[in-house]
Amino acid sequence: METLETEKFFSDDKPLLKPISDHSEIKTKARRNAVVSVLIQPFQWLQMLSSRLNLSFVLGVVLVYGVNQGFSGSIFKVVTDYYWKDVQQVQPSVVQLYMGLYYIPWVMRPIWGLFTDVFPIKGYKRKPYFVVSGVLGLVSAIAIVVLGKLPAALALSCLLGVSAAMAIADVVIDACIATNSINIRSLAPDIQSLCMVCSSAGALVGYATSGVFVHQLGPQVEPLHLFSHVFRTCSL
C-alpha cells in the first residue's frame, strides 16, 4: 500500500519546483514593476496634490517657481550681462550698479503684498495680480526686443519691469502657499517640496540652455532674425 502511494505521488505530472527560467522571469518582472512604480510615483504625487488642493494652484506653483523664477530668472541673469556688455557697451562697474537695481522690486515685496490685500480687483485678491505681472513682464521684454537699441535709462526701466513682474508673481503665489499650508497642515511639507523641485528644475534647464541661446540668437534678437531662425530650425 505504501509503495503504491509513493509511486502515485512521484508519478504526478506537476513539477514540485518551478524551473529556474520561471524564477528569472519573475525577478525580471519584479524589477520592471519596481522601475515603473518609481517613474510614475512623481505623477501620482502631483495628482494627489491636485486633487486635495487645486489644479490651478499646482499649475501656479509650477509656472511661478519653475518657469518664472527658475527658467526665466536664470536666463535673465545670463542674458542681461551680455546685453549690457555687447549691445549697450557699458562698463562692468556700471553693469554691477544696474544689477543691484534689479533687486529693488524684490525689496518692495511687502508693498506688493499690501497691494494684493488692500486693493482687490473686482473682488479678487490673487488672480488679477497674476495677470498684471504677466502683462508687465511680457510688455517689458517685448519692448527690448522690438525697439532695438534703447537708451540705457529706458532699457534699464524695461528690465526693472521684468524683475518687478517676477517679484509680484512671487508674492502672489507665496500668499496662496501660506493659505493652503495653514488650511491643510498635513500637506505643508509637500507644498514646499513642490516649490523647491520646480525652482531647481527650472534653474537647471535655464542655466544649461542660456549659453546656447545667447550663442545662437545673441543678447538681443531682431524679430525678423528670430522668425527666420525659428523657421530654419523647424524646417530641418
C-alpha positions, 0 to 999 in steps of 0.5 A: 500500500505504501509503495503504491502511494509513493509511486502515485505521488512521484508519478504526478505530472506537476513539477514540485519546483518551478524551473529556474527560467520561471524564477528569472522571469519573475525577478525580471518582472519584479524589477520592471514593476519596481522601475515603473512604480518609481517613474510614475510615483512623481505623477501620482504625487502631483495628482494627489496634490491636485486633487486635495488642493487645486489644479490651478494652484499646482499649475501656479506653483509650477509656472511661478517657481519653475518657469518664472523664477527658475527658467526665466530668472536664470536666463535673465541673469545670463542674458542681461550681462551680455546685453549690457556688455555687447549691445549697450557697451557699458562698463562692468562697474556700471553693469554691477550698479544696474544689477543691484537695481534689479533687486529693488522690486524684490525689496518692495515685496511687502508693498506688493503684498499690501497691494494684493490685500488692500486693493482687490480687483473686482473682488479678487485678491490673487488672480488679477495680480497674476495677470498684471505681472504677466502683462508687465513682464511680457510688455517689458521684454517685448519692448527690448526686443522690438525697439532695438537699441534703447537708451540705457535709462529706458532699457534699464526701466524695461528690465526693472519691469521684468524683475518687478513682474517676477517679484509680484508673481512671487508674492502672489503665489507665496500668499496662496502657499501660506493659505493652503499650508495653514488650511491643510497642515498635513500637506505643508511639507509637500507644498514646499517640496513642490516649490523647491523641485520646480525652482531647481528644475527650472534653474537647471534647464535655464542655466544649461540652455542660456549659453546656447541661446545667447550663442545662437540668437545673441543678447538681443534678437531682431524679430525678423532674425528670430522668425527666420531662425525659428523657421530654419530650425523647424524646417530641418 
